[in-house]
């Protein structure tokens, strides 16, 4: 690391990381395709242990057949499973999607709730999914979305020592201004996909090389 960055506080380092990634990935945004909050909710549930690219191949047919919470709540579960099969864990995902939509219909008048506490009452919804839905469905920023990329990069970048997503989220929230919480997550995800991959990070081509305590030149 450069001497200036090595002496920077964690907050300064986190903000420097975000500034660099914003320059590197201008216009970075949620890569799931959706038209409504319920479609975003469904797509995010499907994205668990699955790539957004695969989810985006599945959702056009899914949303054509079941476009809203009412139709998903009343869907034939076997048909729903068939439509989402290629995303993996399709039985559990179908159960969660249908259960969430049934609760949306029964408890929230057919509308996706707009608070963290209410979203967490939906089957299959934890903070990761809730943060995505709130941020990209409603423009409400209440936390940092911690997926596998965010977990990996925040540890490699020395921004957290924790392994549990909730503790990682709290660490990152303490380092960044609230309006930037989801931006930070999105930009880490882009960088994790492009450069800082799990098995072989491309440190030689990483724009964060001088600020990353884990960076290594290839020999």
N, C-alpha and C positions, 0 to 999 in steps of 0.2 A: 504494500500500500504506500501511497505517497505520504510524506510527513504531515502535510496539512490535514489530510483526511484521517490519518491515524490518530490525530489529536482532537478531532471533532467529537462533539457529544453525540450520543445515540440519536437524539432528535435531529441534529444537523446532518448526520449521515443518512438517516431515513429520508429526509427531504432532498438531499443531494441525489440519492438513488432515484427518487420519483422524478426529479427534474431531468435527469439523464434519460430515463426510460420514456418520459413524455416526448423528448426530442427524437428518440430512436423509433418509437411506435406512435406517430401522430395519428389521432383519430381512433385509437384503440377503444373498442367497446365490446359489449357482450356479443358473442358469436353465435348464440342460439337464435333460430328464426321463430318468430311468434307474431301474432297480431293483437292479442288480448292478454290481460294478466293471468287468466286461467290457463291459456296456452303456454305462457312463460313458466308458470308453476309446473305444468305437466312436463315440459321440455327439461326443466331443471331436475325434476325427479328422475327422468330418463337418463340424464347425464351422469348419474352416479356410476363410477367404475366403467365409464363409456366416454368416447370422444364426442365433442360437439359436432364434429363432421358426420359421424354415424347417426347421431340424434337428428340432425337436419335432413338426413336421407329418409328417415322414418316418419317424421311428423307431417309432411304434406298429405300422405294418405290417411294418417291417423286423424288429422284435424278436418279433413274433408268428410270423413265418416262420422266423427264425433267432435264437432266444432266448439262446444261449450260445456259448462259444468253440468247442465241438465242431461244432455245426451251421454256424457261420460258416466254420470251417476247411474244411469239406466242401461248402460251398455251390457251386452252379453260378454261375460268375462273371458270366455274362450276366444271370441273374436278379438277382444282387446289384446289378449296375450299374443295372438298371432300377428297382430299389427306391430307390436313392439318387440317381438322375439329377438331380433338381431342386436338389440341394445344390451342383452345379457340380464340375468336375474329377472326375467320377464314376468314370472309368476308373482314375485313380491312387488315388483313395480306396478303391475296391473292392479294388485290388491290395494296398494297405497294410493294410486291415482283415483280409483273408483271410490275408496273410502274418503279421501280428501274432498272429492266433488260431492259426495253424498252429504258430508258435513257442511260444505259450503251452501248447499241447497237448504238443508234443515236449520242451520244455525245462523247463516249470514245472508239470507234472502237471495241467494244465487250469486253473490259478489265475493270475490277474493278479499279477505280481510286485509286491513292496511296497518296493522300493528304487529310487532314481534310476538307479543304474548298470545294474540289470537291465532296467528299463523302457526305457532308451535303446538296448537291444539289439533292441527290437521294431521291425519295419519301420514307417515313417511316424510314429515317436514321437520328438519332440525335447523339450527342457526344458519348453516351454509345456504340451504335452499331459501330460507326466509330472507336472508340478506340480499340474495339475488333478486327475488321477487319485489321486495320493498324498493331497492335501488333502481332497478330497470323497469319495473312495472308502474311505480308510483313516484319515483324521484325522492324517496325517503331514505336518508342515510343514517343508519343507527349502529352499524358495525362494519367489520371487515370480513369479506367472504374468504374463508380459509379452506381451499381445496388442496389437492396433493402438490400442485405447483407452488402455491403460496407457502405451504408448510415447509417444503424443501428449500426454497429460496430464502425465506426469512431465517431459517437456521443457518444456511451457508453464508449468508450476509451478516451474521452475527447480531441479528435484531431480536432474537429470542433464543433461550436455551431449552424451551419447553417442547414437548412432543404432542401434548393434548391440544386439539384445535381451539378450545375455548380459552386456554391460557395463552396460546399464540395470538389469538384475536385481541385479547386484552393488552398484551405487550405492544402490538402494532397500533392499537387505538391510542395508547399513551404517547406514541412517538409522532403522530401526525395530526394535523387539524381535521376536525370531523368532516368537512366537505370533501376531503381527499381520500377518505377511507376506502371507498369502492374503487376510485381511480387507481389507488396503489395496488389493490388486488388484481384488477384487470391488467395492469401493466406488468406485474410479476408473472401473471399467467402467460401473457404474450412472450415474455422473455424466457420463461421456463420451457415453452414449446419450441422456441426457435434456437436457443443457445444453451441455456443451463438445464440440460436434460438430466434425467435421473441417473442413467448408467454412464454416460460419457459427456460431461459438460465441456463445451467448446471454449475453454478459458482464453485461448489465443485470439479469438475473435469476439471477446466479450467487452462491451462498453463499460462494464462495472469492474474490470480487472483491477484497477487501482484503488477501489474502495472495498473490495471483497476480501475478507480475511482467509477465505478458503481457496483463492485463486492460485492456479499452478500453470506454468508454461509446460507444454509438452516437450519431452526430451527426444 
